[in-house]
């Protein structure tokens, strides 16, 4: 008990010494933060502290003016500031989407049928080739939309042109083996 009281007294004494070395503006900013927090807490009857947008702006601005070591006095932590910013951004983009309306209009049924028909009849064509053919007809559709329509109708990506690795190695196996058996490395690392 005596040690804890002595420790507390030393901490307070060091706090006074450090605070006497701080500038007046730092002290004024800290007092403004504390007074604003008291006003916010006086508005609360019980429960969680609820900040108004003006309170958030004032506390965020004042916390930037405080030295990093003195920011502990704030009820608002850096996590709280980041959460407020995320909520603000979420609200902004929600309003933007509501004003903008729904996204891109859907493709017409005739256009979907045409894309599916081109994909079925020309299995070697990819979505970019189908896009080019539709552009020749005067129809502008993105390659992504074409890819989405083809996948929805069970027409996956275009089969690859050329052999697979196993087919390639099988075809080249004889020449690879012949080459390996007929090379000899000399002492000077020249291949014969």
N, C-alpha and C positions, 0 to 999 in steps of 0.2 A: 504494500500500500504506500509506504513511504517512497519507495523507488519509483512507482508510477507517478506519484505527485511531483517528485523531483524531475522526472523525465518530462512531464507535461509543462512544468515551469521553464525548463531549458528550451523546449520547443517554442513556447510563446516568446521567450526572450530573443531567440534567434529570428523568429518571425518579425519582431519589432525592429531588430537591427537591419534585416533585409528590406523591410518596407520603408525604413528611413532612407535607404539608398535608392529607392525607386523614384522615378520622376513623378511630378505632380499629375501629368496627363494620364499616366498609367493608373494612378489612384482614382482620378476622376472617372475614367472609363469603368473601372471596377465598381465604383459606387453607383454609377448609372445602371450597370447590369444588375446589381443587387437590388436597387430600388425598383427596377422594372419587374424583377422576379417576385418581389414582395407584392406589387400591385396585381400581378397575375394570380398569385396564391390567395390574395384577399378576395378575388372574384369567385373562387372555388368554395362551394359549400362543403362537399365531401367527394371522395372518389379520386379518380385519376385527374391529373392536371390537363386542362384543355386550353390549347393555345389558339388564338385567333390568327389570321394571316398577317395582321399588322404586328402582333407579338413575335411571330416567327421571323419576320423581316428585321425587326429591331434587334432581336437577340442574335440573329445570324450576323448582322453588320457589326454589332458591338463585340461579339466574340472574335471577329477578325482583328479588331483593334487591340485586344488584350494580348499581353505576352503569353507565349505558349505555357509557361509554368503556372500562370494565374487562371487559365481557362478551367481549372478544376472547380472554381467557385460557381460555375454556371450549372443550372439544372439541366441544361441542354448539352448533351454529349455529341461528339462528332457523328456517332451512329444515328442520333436523332436528326441531325442536320441532313445527312445523306438520305434518310427515310423521307424527310419532308421534300427533298429535291425529287426523289423518285415519284412520290405522290403527285407533285406539281407537274412533272413531265407526263405522267400517266393521264392526268386530267386534260392537259393540253392536247395530247394526241387523240384522246377520246372525243373531245369537242371537234377537232379537225376532221376525224372520220365521220362524225355526225353531220357536219356541214357539207362534206364532200359527197356523201351519199354512199350507196353500195358500190362495190368495185366494178371491174370491167363487165360490160353486158355479156350474157352467155352467147355462145355460138348458136346459130340457127340450126334446126334439125336437118335442113337440106345440105348445109355446109358440113355438118358432122357426117352425114351419109356419103358425101363426096370424098371427104378425107379418108373414111374407112374403105371406100371402094378403091381409091388410088393406092392405099396401103396394101389391100388384099391382092389386087391385080398386078402390082409391081413390088414384089417382096424385096428386091434389092435396093429400092429407094429408101432413103432415110427421111427424117422429118424436114431437113433443110432442102432436100430435092423436091419433096412435096410442096414445101413453101414456095420454092421457085416456080413450080408448075402452076400453082394457084395464082401467083403474082402475074404470070403471063395471061391468065384469064381475067385479071383485074381485081382479084380478091386478096386483101391484105390480112394475113393471119400470122401470129408469131409461131416460131418453131416450137416453143414450149407448149403452146396450146395444142399444136398438132401432135406432139409427143404424148401429151396427156390423153387426147382422144384415142390415139392408137393403143395405148396401154389399157385404157378402160374397155376397149373392145377386144382385148386378148392378142393384139399385134405388138409384140415386144420389139426390142431393138432390131435393127437390120442385121441379118446374118453376116458374119465377117467374110470378107473376100480373101481368098488365098487359103493355104493349108494351115492346120493347127500345128503347134509345136511338135506333137508326137508324130504327125504325118510328115513334117519336114525332116525330123531326125531319122525316121524310118527310111525316107527316100535318100538321105545323104549318108546313111550309115556305112555303106561300102567304101565310099571315097574317104570318109573320116578315118576309118580303120586302116585303109591302105596308106594314107598319109602318115598316120602315127607310127606304123611299123617301118616305114622307109626313111625316117629321119634319124640322124645320128648326131649327137652333140660331141664336139671335139673338146680337147683340154682348154682351148682358148674360147670356148663357148660359141663357136661357129656351128651352124647347123648344116649338115650335108644331106 
